């Protein structure tokens, strides 16, 4: 996980990917401390679950003070949100090969492949937190949900322009179908998110 976060940080960032977590006033964040905190949050989530995840525990595991963490994030949910966003940015491509089916399948397959523990645990926790904390819900939407939706929407809009999208669908509806299925499986059934599902969705959304 530490390598993923470090690599993601080195990549150019899209403006919408960083609309998220408001950075508290204070000295410029140490990248070493930042990576240690994000890694610690993931490790503790996997070990103990979100209910037992605390700012104090994250800070202790990362070897920082909790006030350092609070200067950079409002709380534990925002730490996880940044970690998940970095993970998605690193592992999910936005291909443009001209083969709409191949591009869509690559995006969906990578999205599903990235949804493994502890990322799935983090996503469930973040979605639950977003329902009870409206302010965090806005950050969750702006930081993770909207950029992922826009990325998939870009692929589907290209297919629509080329006449490759299923005729009864709009790019917006097709995007909702894909992500609706992802979240339904994540939150309700825990059925697998795999390459077979990516193939089925690709065939359903395109001609």
N, C-alpha and C positions, 0 to 999 in steps of 0.2 A: 504494500500500500504506500509506503514512504516513497518508493521509486515512482509510482504513478503520480503522486502529488507533485513531486519535484519536476517530472517531465511536463506535466500539465502547466505548471507555473512558467516554464521556459517557452511555451508556445504563445504566439500572439493571441490576444483575447478579443473576442467580439464585444462591443459595447453592451449588448443586452445580457451577456453572460455575467457582467459585473454590476448589474443594477441592484444587487442584493443587499447583502449584509451591510448596514451602515457601520463605518469604522469610527470608533470612539476617538475623542481627542486624545492626543498623547504622542509620544515619540513614534517615529516610523517603525513599522513592524520588522523585527528580525526574521528573515526568511527561515533561518534554522529553527527558531522557536515556533514559527507558524507551522512548519511541516511537522515538528514534533507534536504539537497540539492536535493537528488534524489526524495524525496517525494514532495518537493516544485515544482520541474519541472513538475511532473505528475499532480499535482493539478492545476497549472496555465495553462497547456496544455488543461485540461478538461474545464477550465473556459473561456479561451480566444482564444484558438487555437494557432497553431504553428507560424502563421504570427506575432502575438502579444507577443510571448514568448521572453523575453530578459534575458540576464545574470544579469542585474541589478535587474529585477523583481524576478528572482529565488533567488538571494542573499538576497534581502530584505525579502522575504517570509521565507527563511531558517534562518534568523537572523545572517548572516555572511556577510563579505565584499566581493565585487566582485573580489578583487585581490586574495582572498582565493580560490574562484572558478577557476579563471584563472591559479592558480598554479597547479591545479589538472586536469583540462580539457581544451582543446583548445577553446571550446565554447559550446553553448546551445545544439547543435546536439549530441555532445559526452556525455553530461550529460544524455540526453534521451537514448542514445545507451546503457550506462551502466545500467540504470534503466530497460530497456526492457530485456537486457541479464540476469540480476538477476531474473526477473520475469519468463523468460523461463526456466532457470535452476531450479527454485523452483517448477514449476508447471507441467513440461513435463517430464515424466519418460522414461527410456530406459529399458523396461522389457525384461526378458529372461526366460520365463516359459517353453519353448519347444513347445508351441502352437503358431505357426507363425501367424495365423489369429488373435488370441486374442492379441498377442503382438503388431501387426501392428495397430489393431483397437484402442488399448489403447493409443498408441502414437499419432495417428491422432486425436482421440477424445479429448485428453488433449491439443494438439496443437490448435485445433479449439476453445475449451472452454476457452483457455487463450487469444484468440483474441477477446477481448471485450473492449469497451471504458474504460479508455483512451489509452489502449495499441494499439488498431487499429489506433487511431489518430497518435500515436507516430510512428508506423510502416510506415504509409503513408508519414508522414513528413520526416522520415529518408531515405526512398527510394527516395523521391524527392530531398533531399539534396545530396544524393549520385550521382545523375545524373549531378549536376552542380558543385560539388567540388570533383575532382578526388582523392585527398588525403583522404578526409573523406570517399569516396566510398571504398577505400581499407580497411580502418578501419572497416567500416560497414560489408564488406564481411568477413574479417578475424575474427571479433568479434562475429557476429550474424549469418550471412548466412552460412558460411562454417561449423561451429560446428553443426548447426541444420541439414544441409545436410548430414554431416558425421554420425550423430546419426541415421537418417532415413535410410541411406545407409547401416549401420550396420545391422539393422533389415531385410532389403531386401536381403542383401548378405547371411544372415543365411537362409532365405527362399529359395534363389536360390540354395544354397549348398544342402539343403534337398529336392530339386525338387518341392518346393511348389510355386515358383514364376510362374506367367503366362508364358507359353513357348515362346511367341513372345517378351518378355521383357528382358532387362538386368537390374541389380540393379540400374545402373546410369540413364537409361531412366525412370524407374519406379519412382525414386526419383524426376526427373524433372517433370513428370506428376503430382505428388502429390503437390509439391510446386508451380508448374506453375498454377494449379487450385486455390490454396490458394491465391497467389498474384493477379491472375486475378479477383477473387471475391473481394479482398481487394481494389484494385485500380480501377477497371473498372465497375463492376456491383453492388457491395455492397450487393450481395445476401448472404444469411446466411451461416455461417460456423458452422455446428452442427453435432450431432451424426449420423444423417441420411446420411450426406455426407461422414462421416468417414466409415460408413458401405458400401456405394456404392464404395468408393475407395478401400477398403479392398477386396471386391468381384472382382473388376476389375483387381487389381494388382496381386492377388494370384489365384492359380488354383481353 
